[in-house]
C-alpha cells in the first residue's frame, strides 16, 4: 500500500495505515503480515491542475492476483471509500484509488521471486 497526500502527518491518526491494513486484509483475503505500506504526507500534489491547497489522498494498492477480476475491484472500491470517510473523516471527493494486479513472478524478495518462494 502506498498512500500519498498533501495533508500534514499531524492531520492523520498515527495508526492510519495499520488500521487500513486490518480493514483491507479480510476483504482481500490476505493476512495482515503480507501487507507492506508507505505513507507519504506533506506532498506537493494536486487533484486537477491547480488544487494543491485542497486535501488530496491517493491510495495505490498493489497485490498479487487480487485484482484480476474487475468485479472484485468494483466490490472493494466502495468499502475502501467507506473506510476513509467513516474512519478517517475524509471527504470522498479528495480520494483516488489505483488498483495494481501483480504477478508473483514480478516481485523479488530474499533473492528470489515470490513465485519461487511459494513453490518451496
C-alpha positions as CSV (number, residue, x, y, z in Angstrom):
1,X,0.0,0.0,0.0
2,X,1.2,3.5,-0.8
3,X,-0.7,6.4,0.4
4,X,0.3,9.8,-0.9
5,X,-1.2,13.0,0.5
6,X,-0.7,16.7,0.6
7,X,-2.1,16.7,4.1
8,X,0.2,17.0,7.1
9,X,1.2,14.0,9.1
10,X,-0.5,15.5,12.2
11,X,-3.8,15.6,10.3
12,X,-3.9,11.8,10.1
13,X,-4.2,9.4,13.0
14,X,-0.8,7.9,13.8
15,X,-2.3,4.4,13.2
16,X,-4.0,5.1,9.9
17,X,-2.0,2.6,7.9
18,X,-2.3,-0.3,10.3
19,X,-6.0,0.4,10.6
20,X,-6.3,0.4,6.9
21,X,-4.5,-2.9,6.7
22,X,-6.7,-4.5,9.4
23,X,-9.7,-3.3,7.4
24,X,-8.4,-4.5,4.0
25,X,-6.9,-7.8,4.9
26,X,-10.2,-9.8,5.2
27,X,-11.7,-8.3,2.1
28,X,-8.5,-9.0,0.1
29,X,-8.2,-12.5,1.7
30,X,-4.6,-11.8,2.7
31,X,-3.0,-12.0,6.2
32,X,-2.1,-8.6,7.7
33,X,1.6,-9.7,7.7
34,X,1.5,-9.9,3.9
35,X,1.0,-6.1,3.6
36,X,3.8,-3.6,3.3
37,X,3.0,0.1,3.4
38,X,4.4,3.6,2.7
39,X,2.7,6.7,4.0
40,X,4.0,10.0,2.4
41,X,2.5,13.1,3.8
42,X,3.1,16.8,3.1
43,X,3.5,16.1,-0.6
44,X,3.3,18.8,-3.2
45,X,0.4,17.4,-5.2
46,X,-2.9,18.4,-6.7
47,X,-6.1,16.6,-7.9
48,X,-6.6,18.6,-11.0
49,X,-4.3,21.3,-12.4
50,X,-4.4,23.9,-9.7
51,X,-5.8,22.5,-6.5
52,X,-2.7,21.9,-4.4
53,X,-4.2,23.8,-1.4
54,X,-7.2,21.3,-1.3
55,X,-6.8,18.0,0.6
56,X,-5.9,15.1,-1.8
57,X,-5.3,11.5,-0.9
58,X,-4.0,9.0,-3.5
59,X,-4.0,5.3,-2.4
60,X,-2.2,2.8,-4.6
61,X,-2.8,-0.8,-3.8
62,X,-0.5,-3.5,-5.3
63,X,-1.3,-7.1,-4.8
64,X,-0.6,-10.5,-6.2
65,X,-3.5,-11.9,-8.2
66,X,-6.1,-10.0,-6.2
67,X,-7.4,-7.6,-8.8
68,X,-7.5,-9.8,-11.9
69,X,-11.3,-9.8,-11.8
70,X,-12.9,-6.4,-12.3
71,X,-15.8,-7.4,-10.2
72,X,-13.5,-7.7,-7.2
73,X,-12.3,-4.2,-7.7
74,X,-15.9,-3.0,-8.0
75,X,-16.7,-4.7,-4.8
76,X,-13.7,-3.3,-2.9
77,X,-13.9,0.3,-4.1
78,X,-16.9,1.5,-2.1
79,X,-15.7,-0.4,1.0
80,X,-12.4,1.5,0.9
81,X,-14.1,4.8,0.4
82,X,-16.3,4.0,3.4
83,X,-13.2,3.4,5.5
84,X,-11.7,6.8,4.5
85,X,-14.9,8.7,5.0
86,X,-16.1,6.9,8.2
87,X,-12.8,6.0,9.9
88,X,-10.6,8.9,8.9
89,X,-13.2,11.6,8.3
90,X,-12.1,12.4,4.8
91,X,-14.3,13.7,2.0
92,X,-14.6,11.1,-0.7
93,X,-14.1,13.6,-3.5
94,X,-10.5,14.2,-2.4
95,X,-9.6,10.4,-2.7
96,X,-8.3,8.5,-5.7
97,X,-7.5,4.8,-5.5
98,X,-5.4,2.8,-8.0
99,X,-5.5,-1.0,-8.0
100,X,-2.5,-2.8,-9.5
101,X,-2.6,-6.5,-10.1
102,X,0.9,-8.1,-9.8
103,X,2.2,-11.5,-10.8
104,X,4.2,-13.4,-8.3
105,X,6.9,-13.7,-10.9
106,X,7.3,-9.9,-10.9
107,X,8.2,-9.4,-7.2
108,X,11.5,-10.1,-5.7
109,X,12.2,-11.0,-2.1
110,X,15.1,-12.9,-0.4
111,X,17.0,-13.2,-3.7
112,X,14.1,-15.0,-5.4
113,X,10.7,-14.1,-7.0
114,X,7.7,-14.6,-4.8
115,X,6.6,-17.4,-7.2
116,X,9.9,-19.2,-6.5
117,X,9.4,-18.7,-2.7
118,X,5.8,-20.1,-2.9
119,X,7.0,-23.2,-4.8
120,X,9.1,-24.4,-2.0
